[in-house]
Amino acid sequence: MIVHEQQIEQRDRARFQTLQRSFEQICAGEDPWIPLGKFMHQFFGEFKEHREALLHDPLFLPPNKTPEQFRWAVFCAASANYLCHVYSLECPDWARDPYYTLDHAWYHGLGSDHLRGQEKLRATTPEEFSQRNIFCGNRIFYNKYEYQGRRRTA
């Protein structure tokens, strides 16, 4: 029985779309929201009982990282910090490292190209992101699995 449980755990671990794995895929050229979307699906849904494991492993930055890769590394660190705060998880050391801070503000989201949009993003971005100079608003990790809004009726 224990061997069977270990095999299931190893199989599930191999399928984990960790934040680390997501960042590796971003560095390999994948559109960032594809691996991050897979991560969010697992974090909020399929593997929510393994949330800490999905965040645990540190990022591996390429030796000759580009500014865009570093920006996404900072985003991943802020994301881990934010998700740990929201879900009362222990935040991994790597995600608290002040190294993961941008020198210049990065606005990401609707209206990020306009002054009014940037003002809104500044006003609504969670502290875990804004303290790292990322302004993405408060819906960046909207959890559709916990949404209790209006439901359609027949």
N, C-alpha and C positions, 0 to 999 in steps of 0.2 A: 504494500500500500504506500509506504513512504517513497519507494523508488518511483512509483507511478506519479505521485505528487511532485517529486523533483523533476521528472521528465516534463510534466505540464508547465512547471515554473520555468524551466530552461526554454521550452518552446515559446512561451509567452514573452520572456525576456528578449529572445531573439527578434521578436516582432515589435518590440517597443519602439515607438517613434519618439525617442528622447529628445530633449532640447539640444543635446550634444549632436545627435544624429541629424537633426533638422539643420543645425548650423553647418555641419559638414556638407550636406546637400546644397545649401545656399552657396558655400565656397566653391562647390563643383559646378556652379552655374545654373542651378535650378531656380526658377522664379521663387522668391522667398515665401510667398503665401501658400505654395503647394506643400512643402514640408511642414510649415507652421500650421497649416490647416489640418494635416494628419496628426500633428502633435496635439492640437486642441481637441480633435475628435477623441483621441485616447484619454487625454487629461480630464475632459468633462464627461465622457461617456464610457467607452469600452473598458478602460483600465483605471477608472477613477479611484479604485481601492489601492492603486500603486502610484499615486500622484508624486510622492517624494522620490520614488525611483526614477520617474520620468524627468525630474529636475536635478537629480543628484550629481551626475557626471559633469566634470568641468569641460569647458570648450577648449578645443585645440586650434589656436590661431595659426594660419600659414606663416612661414618665416618671412615672406615678402607680401604681407597682407595689403590689400588695396584699401583705400579710405572707405569704399562701400562695404567691404567685408568687415572692417572694424565697426562701422555703423551698425551692422546687423548683429555683431557680437555684443555690442553695448545694448542693443534692443533685447537680445536673448537674456542677458544678465538682469536687466530691468524687469523683464517678463517673469523670470524666476523669482525675483524679489517680490514683485507685486502678487503673484499667485500664491506664494507662501504666506504673505500677509493676509490676503483675502480668505484663504482656506485654513488658516492657523496651522501651517506646516513649519517644520524647522528649515530655515533657509540655509542652503549649502554655502560654505565659505567662499567659493569661487564667485558666487553671485553678489556677494557683499563687497568684493574687491573694488576700491575706488579707481583702479586702473580703467575699469569699464565706464568711462565718462567721456563724452564728446567735448571738444574744445569750442565748437560752435553749435548753435541751435539747429536741430533737424526737425522740420515740420512734416508730418506724414499723415495724410488723411484728406477728407473732403475740405476744399477751401484752403489747402495749405499753400497755394500759390498767391493768395490775396491777403492783404493786411487784416481785414475783418475776420477771415478764416483763421489766420494765425492767432489773433486775439482770443477767438473762441477756443482754439486748441490749448492755448496757454491757461485759460480759465478752467478747462474741464479735464486736463490731463492729470492722472494720479501722480502723487509725489515720487513714487518709485521710478517713474520715467522722467519727470521734469527735473529732478535733482541730477539727472545724468545728461540733461540738455536735449531730451527727446520730448516732442510735443505731438501727441497722437490722439488726444481726446480720451474720454472715459468709456468708450464702447469697444475698445481694441480687443478685449477678451470677453465680449458679450457671450454668456453661456446659454445657448438655446435649450439645453437640457433642463435648466432651472427656470425658464421663462414662464411666468404665470399670468400673462397678458390675456387680451381678448381672444376668445376661441370662436371659430366659425360654427354656426349651427345650420342644420338643414332647412 
